[in-house]
Amino acid sequence: MTATTDSARSSLEALRTEIAKAVVGQDSAVTGLVVALLCRGHVLLEGVPGVAKTLLVRALAASLELDTKRVQFTPDLMPGDVTGSLVYDARTAEFSFQNGPVFTNLLLADEINRTPPKTQSSLLEAMEERQVTVDGLPRALPEPFLVAATMNPVEYEGTYPLPEAQLDRFLLKLTVPLPSREDEIGVLTRHAAGFDPRDLHAAGIRPVAGPAELEAARTAVENTTVSAEIAAYVVDICRATRESPSLTLGVSPRGATALLATARAWAWLTGRDYVTPDDVKALALPTLRHRVQLRPEAEMEGVSADAVISAILSHVPVPR
């Protein structure tokens, strides 16, 4: 059955309601996950241990009629443990390919920066080209395909920085902060009432969207109008990062196309068929913060990538 644009939007809005049954607050992270689904992109969730990063992705998976798998990234994990490998069959005296967990619709890459860069890089081809090459043969991944990765801040013990090429594969980097006092009280109240984060079915989470709704929504997003002025505004923001004295690495053209895509998705989610400058501003930080690199002296002064991008947004002329 083909989903209409309105039913697709309603289904994706219902995702928030379902996820809220398990996760209190974190509305920005939930919105980012929905935007990534619409843009066929991948999401990196960063936060200290214990702020429900993994639970957030598990709740999203439970709200979707999609195949999901989880990989716990550890220091001894090998690339073949993610992508799959050739296995020798003694009965036939031949090697056959055994699919790895990457062959799924939604892959939860838990604590991705606790494994060395060699294993992290096993996802590069999968995230960009939607395929895995083993023994010289490319193998297509299912559609849709989304990687939702969680990570601890790099200052924490036992973590490895993600290479720039890996970071650039993520459409969005979402920060998951500590909850407010009211939200934390809400978390404790739920647990006191018997909430078990290991049993999302008991929490009442049910699938509210599937491949049909996603495809209809993605088609609608791709038809969202982008004026020449908005396209120029996105380019001006990205070019300003390349000229910033606080940055050694600015946003690439791939980052500009990513910002345009996320702004379109956000415009459609809010019920419009055209993009405004406010849509671009709303998605600028999560889309660009991991695509820039601070100068060492700026880091020593406590300057953050978010602060630099926010300053650029306040100075780049906004189209009327």
C-alpha distance (Angstrom), angle and dihedral (degrees) to the residues before:
residue distance angle dihedral
M1 . . .
T2 3.81 . .
A3 3.80 116.8 .
T4 3.80 120.6 -136.4
T5 3.79 122.8 -130.9
D6 3.81 92.6 -107.5
S7 3.80 94.0 48.3
A8 3.79 90.3 47.2
R9 3.81 91.3 52.7
S10 3.81 90.6 47.8
S11 3.81 90.9 50.2
L12 3.78 93.0 50.9
E13 3.80 91.7 46.6
A14 3.81 87.6 51.6
L15 3.81 88.2 58.7
R16 3.79 88.6 72.5
T17 3.80 91.1 54.4
E18 3.79 92.3 50.2
I19 3.81 94.5 46.6
A20 3.82 89.8 48.4
K21 3.80 88.2 63.5
A22 3.80 87.8 70.4
V23 3.82 105.7 22.6
V24 3.80 124.5 51.8
G25 3.81 114.8 -147.2
Q26 3.84 119.0 -23.3
D27 3.81 90.4 122.5
S28 3.81 92.5 157.5
A29 3.79 92.1 55.4
V30 3.81 91.7 48.1
T31 3.80 90.7 50.3
G32 3.80 90.4 49.1
L33 3.80 92.0 53.0
V34 3.81 90.9 51.7
V35 3.82 91.4 47.8
A36 3.81 90.2 51.5
L37 3.80 90.6 51.9
L38 3.80 89.5 53.5
C39 3.81 93.3 47.9
R40 3.82 97.2 44.8
G41 3.79 86.5 -118.9
H42 3.80 137.9 136.4
V43 3.79 129.2 -115.9
L44 3.80 133.4 -141.2
L45 3.82 115.3 -160.3
E46 3.81 115.4 -161.4
G47 3.78 125.6 -171.5
V48 3.78 143.8 119.3
P49 3.81 117.3 -78.7
G50 3.78 115.3 -76.8
V51 3.83 102.7 30.6
A52 3.85 94.7 112.0
K53 3.81 99.3 -101.9
T54 3.79 93.5 142.7
L55 3.80 92.8 39.2
L56 3.80 89.5 53.3
V57 3.82 92.5 56.5
R58 3.81 92.5 42.6
A59 3.81 89.8 52.4
L60 3.81 89.9 50.3
A61 3.81 90.1 50.7
A62 3.81 91.3 49.9
S63 3.82 89.5 51.8
L64 3.81 93.3 54.9
E65 3.79 130.7 70.9
L66 3.79 90.5 -133.2
D67 3.78 135.3 115.1
T68 3.80 109.9 -101.7
K69 3.80 135.0 -171.5
R70 3.78 134.4 -179.8
V71 3.80 131.2 -144.2
Q72 3.80 119.9 -167.9
F73 3.80 104.0 -148.4
T74 3.82 111.7 -140.4
P75 3.83 133.6 167.6
D76 3.83 92.0 -100.8
L77 3.82 96.6 48.3
M78 3.82 113.2 122.2
P79 3.84 127.4 -148.0
G80 3.81 90.7 -114.4
D81 3.81 89.5 57.6
V82 3.82 86.9 65.9
T83 3.80 105.2 34.2
G84 3.80 100.2 30.6
S85 3.78 129.2 -114.9
L86 3.78 146.2 -135.0
V87 3.81 112.9 -81.6
Y88 3.80 124.0 -163.0
D89 3.82 114.8 -125.2
A90 3.81 109.5 -154.5
R91 3.81 91.9 -163.6
T92 3.80 94.1 60.4
A93 3.82 97.0 24.1
E94 3.82 88.0 -130.9
F95 3.78 138.0 112.2
S96 3.80 117.9 -115.6
F97 3.80 129.1 -172.4
Q98 3.79 116.3 -109.9
N99 3.81 112.1 -156.8
G100 3.79 115.7 -122.5
P101 3.83 124.6 -143.0
V102 3.82 90.0 -90.5
F103 3.82 87.5 79.6
T104 3.79 94.9 87.5
N105 3.81 140.6 88.3
L106 3.80 98.4 -111.1
L107 3.80 118.5 26.6
L108 3.81 117.7 -167.9
A109 3.81 106.0 -154.3
D110 3.79 98.9 -167.5
E111 3.83 117.6 -155.6
I112 3.79 91.9 -9.4
N113 3.81 93.3 -179.8
R114 3.81 93.1 60.8
T115 3.80 90.7 76.9
P116 3.84 125.4 70.4
P117 3.84 120.5 -95.9
K118 3.83 90.5 -104.8
T119 3.81 90.4 67.2
Q120 3.80 94.0 36.5
S121 3.81 88.1 58.3
S122 3.81 90.7 59.5
L123 3.80 86.6 82.7
L124 3.83 96.6 52.3
E125 3.80 97.3 90.4
A126 3.80 93.4 37.2
M127 3.81 93.5 53.2
E128 3.79 96.8 44.9
E129 3.81 104.7 33.0
R130 3.82 101.6 23.6
Q131 3.79 90.7 -126.5
V132 3.81 141.9 90.7
T133 3.80 123.6 -138.6
V134 3.81 116.0 -150.8
D135 3.81 123.3 168.5
G136 3.81 89.3 -4.1
L137 3.80 94.8 -57.6
P138 3.83 121.1 112.9
R139 3.80 114.9 -137.9
A140 3.81 118.2 -163.6
L141 3.79 120.0 -128.6
P142 3.82 122.5 -134.1
E143 3.80 120.6 -88.8
P144 2.98 123.1 -92.7
F145 3.80 98.8 38.1
L146 3.81 123.5 178.0
V147 3.79 131.1 169.5
A148 3.79 114.2 -153.7
A149 3.80 107.5 -173.6
T150 3.78 128.6 -174.7
M151 3.79 125.1 -155.8
N152 3.78 140.5 174.9
P153 3.81 120.0 -127.6
V154 3.81 109.5 -80.4
E155 3.80 90.8 -118.5
Y156 3.81 89.2 71.1
E157 3.81 119.4 99.7
G158 3.79 117.2 -97.4
T159 3.81 97.2 24.5
Y160 3.80 130.9 125.0
P161 3.83 122.4 -150.8
L162 3.79 113.4 -113.4
P163 3.85 112.4 -117.7
E164 3.81 116.3 -112.0
A165 3.82 91.0 -112.7
Q166 3.81 90.0 55.5
L167 3.80 93.9 46.6
D168 3.80 91.1 49.8
R169 3.82 90.1 58.9
F170 3.80 89.9 66.1
L171 3.78 114.8 87.7
L172 3.80 92.5 -156.4
K173 3.77 137.4 19.1
L174 3.77 109.0 -156.7
T175 3.79 122.6 -167.5
V176 3.80 114.4 -143.6
P177 3.82 106.5 -155.1
L178 3.76 130.1 -162.8
P179 3.83 109.4 -83.7
S180 3.77 123.8 -101.7
R181 3.81 118.6 -104.4
E182 3.83 91.3 -99.7
D183 3.81 92.8 48.9
E184 3.79 92.0 47.4
I185 3.80 90.3 51.8
G186 3.81 86.9 51.2
V187 3.82 90.4 52.7
L188 3.80 92.4 51.7
T189 3.80 91.7 45.4
R190 3.80 90.7 55.3
H191 3.78 92.6 48.7
A192 3.81 90.8 48.2
A193 3.82 87.9 53.6
G194 3.82 90.7 55.1
F195 3.81 104.4 -91.9
D196 3.81 110.8 164.3
P197 3.84 113.7 -163.0
R198 3.81 89.1 -160.4
D199 3.82 92.1 61.9
L200 3.80 109.4 53.7
H201 3.80 92.0 163.9
A202 3.80 89.4 63.9
A203 3.81 88.6 51.2
G204 3.81 88.2 63.6
I205 3.81 98.3 -111.1
R206 3.81 111.1 154.9
P207 3.82 133.5 176.3
V208 3.81 110.5 -90.8
A209 3.82 101.7 168.1
G210 3.77 136.9 36.5
P211 3.81 141.4 172.6
A212 3.85 93.6 -64.5
E213 3.80 93.6 54.9
L214 3.80 91.9 44.0
E215 3.80 93.0 51.3
A216 3.82 92.7 48.4
A217 3.80 91.0 48.4
R218 3.80 93.3 47.8
T219 3.80 91.5 50.7
A220 3.80 90.2 51.2
V221 3.80 91.5 49.3
E222 3.80 91.3 51.1
N223 3.82 88.6 53.7
T224 3.81 92.8 52.5
T225 3.80 108.5 119.4
V226 3.80 120.2 -111.9
S227 3.79 115.8 -170.1
A228 3.79 122.8 -145.1
E229 3.81 88.7 -112.6
I230 3.82 92.1 56.5
A231 3.81 91.8 48.0
A232 3.82 89.6 51.2
Y233 3.83 90.0 48.1
V234 3.81 91.0 55.0
V235 3.82 91.0 48.5
D236 3.82 92.1 48.6
I237 3.82 91.2 52.7
C238 3.80 92.8 49.9
R239 3.81 93.9 44.7
A240 3.81 89.6 50.8
T241 3.82 89.7 59.8
R242 3.81 89.4 56.9
E243 3.80 90.0 55.1
S244 3.81 97.3 43.7
P245 3.83 113.4 120.1
S246 3.82 88.9 -144.9
L247 3.79 94.8 60.3
T248 3.80 133.3 69.3
L249 3.80 91.7 -172.4
G250 3.79 125.0 36.8
V251 3.79 132.1 -167.9
S252 3.81 116.1 -66.2
P253 3.83 125.2 -139.6
R254 3.83 86.9 -96.9
G255 3.80 87.4 60.4
A256 3.82 90.4 51.3
T257 3.80 91.9 53.3
A258 3.81 89.2 47.2
L259 3.82 91.6 53.3
L260 3.79 91.1 49.5
A261 3.82 90.9 49.7
T262 3.81 95.0 49.4
A263 3.81 91.9 46.1
R264 3.82 89.5 53.6
A265 3.79 91.3 49.9
W266 3.79 92.0 49.7
A267 3.81 91.6 48.0
W268 3.81 90.7 52.5
L269 3.81 92.8 46.5
T270 3.79 90.0 54.3
G271 3.79 90.9 53.0
R272 3.80 103.6 -99.7
D273 3.81 130.7 118.8
Y274 3.82 94.1 -151.9
V275 3.82 135.0 58.2
T276 3.81 124.1 -117.1
P277 3.82 130.1 -165.8
D278 3.81 88.3 -106.5
D279 3.82 89.6 60.8
V280 3.79 89.2 54.9
K281 3.81 92.2 48.2
A282 3.81 92.2 47.7
L283 3.82 92.8 58.4
A284 3.81 99.9 32.5
L285 3.81 97.8 94.4
P286 3.83 99.8 47.7
T287 3.82 91.6 40.8
L288 3.81 98.1 46.8
R289 3.83 108.9 26.2
H290 3.81 94.4 87.4
R291 3.81 94.3 43.4
V292 3.80 96.1 65.6
Q293 3.79 131.3 69.5
L294 3.79 124.3 -147.0
R295 3.78 123.5 -134.1
P296 3.82 112.1 -111.1
E297 3.80 92.0 -117.0
A298 3.81 90.7 52.5
E299 3.81 90.2 51.6
M300 3.81 90.4 50.1
E301 3.79 89.1 53.8
G302 3.81 90.1 53.9
V303 3.81 95.9 -109.2
S304 3.81 114.1 154.3
A305 3.78 130.9 -153.2
D306 3.81 88.8 -117.9
A307 3.80 91.0 55.5
V308 3.81 92.2 50.9
I309 3.81 93.1 48.5
S310 3.81 91.8 45.7
A311 3.81 90.0 52.6
I312 3.80 90.3 50.2
L313 3.83 91.0 50.5
S314 3.80 89.5 53.7
H315 3.79 93.0 51.9
V316 3.82 104.5 39.5
P317 3.85 108.6 92.4
V318 3.80 112.2 -107.7
P319 3.84 115.5 -133.4
R320 3.79 115.0 -118.2
